[in-house]
Amino acid sequence: MKMRTGGLMLLVLFSILAISSSQEILREFLPEDLKFSHLPNDTVLNIGVIVDEEWTSHHGLQTQDIQQLVKTTIERADEKYLALGTAKLNFRSNIKLEEDYGSDLDILVSLLDCSKSHSLSRRMEDKPLVHIAITNVDCKRITRKNGILLPYIEGQHAVVQILTDLRHSNTIKWKSYIVLNDDSIDPSLSKLVYDSLSQDAAVTSYSLENMQGNARRSEFLEDIFMKMPANDLGNRFLVICKQSLVMDVMKAAETHHLFKHKTQWVFLVTDTHSLNFDMSRFVSLGKDGYNVGFVFNASLQQASEDCSRGLTCLIEESLTQSIELYEEALEEELDVFEEVALEEWEIIMPSREERTMSVIHKIIDSKRTTGGKCNSCTKWMMEAIEIKESERVNQLEVGSWSVDLGLQFKDDLLPHVTGGFRGRTIPVGSLHYPPWMIFNRNSRGQVSEYSGLIFALLDEIAKKLNFTYVVKEPRDGKWGDSDSGAWNGLIRQVIDKEVVLSAAALSVSKERLAVVNFSETIDMQPYTFIYRRPTELSRYLLFIDPFTPMVWLYIAAMTLLIGPIFWIIHRYSYYYTFHDQINKYGLFQLQNCMWYCYGALLQQGGNILPMADSGRILIGFWWLFVMVVVTTYSGNLVAFLTFPQIEYPLNDLSQLLEKGKEDGITWGLLKDSVIESYFRDSEEPKFQEVGAHAQKHEEPGTDPNGELMQKIKYEDHVYIEFKSKLEMMMKEQYNITRQCDYALGSEEFFHERVALAFPKDSPWIEHFNIEIKRILQAGLTEKFKQDHWPSEDECSVSARGGTGTTAVVSVLDMQGSFYILFFGITVALLILLFELVMRKKVVSRDPSIIKPYTP
C-alpha cells in the first residue's frame, strides 16, 4: 500500500513539474529529503567565501567591506541569472576549517595568500565544488581539475607572474639565470623578480640602467659580456628591457659568441603594446642554432573604461561569472530533464562532480573567448626564432599570456631546445664505403636505400633531434685531401657548408682538424692490407705431418730393432731350455718376432705370447711405447685435419717491403684518403718507404673482374685500407665467386678515430655529441656492427693464417692413406707373383715331391 501511495505521489509530482515551474509549489509537494535536491529546475546553489583578513587588509580591503560586496554581488546575480534555483552564502573570515568543510558547497571563492590557497586547494581536491582562488602574484597556477587561480596583479607585476608561469609550466627548465634588466622595471619590481627566480635556481643580475646614447650603450654591453663568465653561470639569459635595447643586446651577444647551442635566451620586452609589438626585426637577426624566445607586452596602449582591475573587480567577476555559468549548466540539464520521466532522470542525471567539471570548463571557455571583465586589457604575446633551413629564419608564433588563464601555448618558446631540428630535412655528405656507408641501388642504378653503420647511427640521432636527411655525394667522389693546395671531396663540402655534416667514416687527422670540426669518436679502426692468398699445397702427405721427420726416423729404427732384440731375449731365455721347449717354429724364428712387433705397432698383436718373464716384460713395455705413439699420432692427425695450420708469406709491412725488393711485389692505397698523409708524415722509415712507392687507386667496387681485384689476384699487388673495408671486400668477393682468393696481413697499424665532420662554426655538433655518447653507452654501435659487418666464413677465419676453423675431412685430406694402401696392395701382389713363379720352378724341378704336414 505504501509503495502504491509513493508511486502515485511521484506521478502527481511529475505532473506539477510539467505544468508549473513555481519553486514554492514544488517545495510544498516534495518530501522532506528532496526539498534541497539538485534537480535542474530547483537547485540550491551553496556558495562559500573564505577571506584571510591579514592578506586582504594588506591590499586595502577590510573584511566587512568584502562581506557586504559579496552579499550584494550574489543577490544581484541570483536575481539576474538564477531562474532555476537559489543561492545560499557561507561567508567566513576564520581560515581554520572543519574537516568536512566544503562537502555541501558548490562554489568556493577564496582570498588567501599563495601558500594558503594551495593548501586549501589540496583539501578541496576531492570535493564536488568549483574553487576559485584569488591570490597574490608569484604563485603557481592550480593544476587540480576543480580549481582556478586568479592572481591579483598591481602595476607592472604581470612580469613576475609571467616568469612564475613560465617556470612552473616547464617552459624554462633552468637551474640558473643570468638576468639583465634596464630601467623599464623599478628596483622594487626587480627585487620581486629576483626573489621569484631564486626560489629554485641560482640568479646572477646585471643592471643595464643609465645607458644613454648608442655608443655608450654598445660600450657598456661589450664590457659586461667580455667580463661575464657565461659558461660558469649556466648560459641561461633572461633579458627584461625596452624594445630599443633588444637589438643592441643581441648584436653584443653575437660578437661574444653567446648564441651557441648551450645558451638559451628569453627577452621580456616591457614597453611594447597592442599597436606596436613587431618582433620581426629582432627575429631576422637569428641564425642556425639560436635558442631565442620573445615575451612581449601586447596590452592596450591606453586603458579604457572597459579595462577594469583591482581586487573588488576580481571578487565581483568571480562570483557573478560562476553563478551565471552554473545557471547555464542547469539549463542544459533541464533540456534533458524535460524529455524523460523522473525515474529515468534519477538514472542518467549528472553527478555533482560532473556538474562541477561542466561549470569549470564553461568558466575557462568564457575567459578564453571573451577575456572577462577584470584585467581584460592586459595581454602578452610570445614568439621565437625558428630556423626552417640553414639560411631561412621563421618568426614562430608561440602563444599568449593573460592574467586569468596564464600561458596559452601553440608551440615551444625555445623550439630548437625541445624540438631539435623540428622536422627539417638537412643535407649530409657521404660516399659508398661498405660496411660503414652502403648505397643500395635498384636495377636502374639509382640509390633506393642508405644503410651501413654510419646511416644506422644517423637514423638513431635523427629520431632524437627530429630531422630527416638527404644525401649529397661530392662531385669528385673523393674523401678529402689537400695535396693540391685546396681541399676536395667530403671535406670541401663541409668547409663550404654545402652540407650540415659529413655522414661518413672520416679519419680524424691534424690537417682536417684545422679546417673542420669532428664529433665524438664513433669507433677506432686500424689499417692493414689485402693480397692474393697463396695456392694451397697438396695434402697427400698430410698423414705424416703429425710427427717431424726425426720422430718418424726414430720410430722406424725402433720398429726395426725391437724384433731382433725380442728374438734374442726369447731365444736365449733359460726358461725354454729348462722346459725343453726350444724349436724352429713360432717366436723362435727372427722374422716372426719382427712381424709380431710390427703388428703390435699397428695395435693388432699376435696369438702367441712368450712364456718367459723376460720376453713378457719386453713385449709389455713395447705395447706401452706403441700406445703412447699411436695416441699421440691420432690426436695430432685429428688436429691437423680439422684445425689446419695456415702459414702465409706476408704478415707485416716489413715483409711487404722485402718482397717488393726481392720479388717485385707492388702495393697501393686509396687516392685522396687520409692514409696518404700518414705515410708521408710518419717518422718511421718503413712507413715513409711504403708511402713513397704506393700506387694510388680509385674506390674499388665489388666486381671480381674489376681492375684492382684483378691486379691483386694476378699481379702480386697489395692493397692497403681500413681493416673493416678489406673484410667487406673479401666477403663480397666470396659471395660472388665462392672462392677464397685473398688473405689479410696480420699487422694492424695507424689505429684511426672515426667520426662525423661538421663545419667549424656548426651550432649542432654538441647536440650530435650528446646523442653519440648515449648511443655508445647503450652499446648500440656493437649492434650496428653485428647488423652490417660481414659475418665470418671459411675465408675470413683463415684470412691471416694461423689456426683455421673446424673443417670437414675430404678425400684430398685422406689421399695419403689411400696411397699407402695402394702401395701395400702393389707390394703384396708382387710378392704373390714371386711366390707363384718360385712354386712353378720347384714343381717343374721335382713334381713328385710330397711335403709332410707340419702344424
Salt bridges, closest charged atoms under 4 A:
GLU32 OE1 - LYS35 NZ 3.46
ASP42 OD1 - ARG27 NH2 3.04
ASP52 OD2 - LYS116 NZ 2.99
GLU98 OE1 - ARG92 NH1 3.09
ASP106 OD1 - HIS38 NE2 3.62
ASP106 OD1 - ARG352 NH2 3.42
GLU125 OE1 - ARG144 NE 3.55
ASP126 OD1 - LYS127 NZ 3.54
ASP138 OD1 - ARG167 NH1 3.88
GLU154 OE1 - HIS59 ND1 3.85
ASP165 OD2 - ARG141 NH2 3.10
ASP183 OD1 - LYS242 NZ 3.68
ASP195 OD2 - LYS191 NZ 2.87
ASP200 OD2 - ARG167 NH2 3.51
GLU222 OE1 - HIS256 NE2 2.72
ASP223 OD1 - LYS227 NZ 3.37
ASP248 OD2 - ARG217 NH1 2.94
GLU254 OE2 - LYS287 NZ 2.57
ASP288 OD1 - ARG424 NH1 3.04
GLU328 OE2 - LYS362 NZ 3.18
GLU332 OE2 - LYS362 NZ 2.65
GLU333 OE1 - ARG355 NH2 2.69
ASP365 OD1 - ARG368 NH1 3.29
GLU386 OE2 - LYS388 NZ 3.74
GLU386 OE2 - ARG422 NE 2.71
GLU389 OE1 - ARG392 NE 2.80
GLU397 OE2 - LYS410 NZ 2.78
ASP404 OD2 - LYS367 NZ 3.12
ASP411 OD2 - ARG422 NH2 2.79
GLU460 OE1 - LYS463 NZ 3.98
GLU473 OE2 - ARG441 NH2 3.75
ASP483 OD1 - ARG680 NH1 3.21
ASP496 OD1 - ARG492 NH2 2.97
GLU498 OE2 - ARG475 NH2 3.32
GLU520 OE2 - LYS773 NZ 3.83
ASP523 OD2 - LYS785 NZ 2.70
ASP663 OD2 - LYS659 NZ 3.71
ASP672 OD2 - LYS478 NZ 2.84
ASP681 OD1 - ARG680 NE 3.88
GLU689 OE2 - LYS661 NZ 3.99
GLU698 OE2 - LYS671 NZ 3.88
GLU699 OE2 - LYS725 NZ 2.87
GLU715 OE1 - LYS711 NZ 3.26
ASP716 OD1 - ARG532 NH2 2.66
GLU727 OE2 - ARG800 NH2 3.04
ASP741 OD2 - LYS713 NZ 3.31
GLU747 OE2 - LYS686 NZ 3.00
GLU748 OE2 - LYS723 NZ 2.81
GLU748 OE1 - HIS751 NE2 3.91
ASP761 OD2 - LYS497 NZ 2.76
GLU771 OE2 - ARG774 NH1 3.08
ASP787 OD2 - LYS783 NZ 2.81
ASP793 OD2 - LYS731 NZ 3.15
ASP813 OD1 - ARG539 NH1 2.46
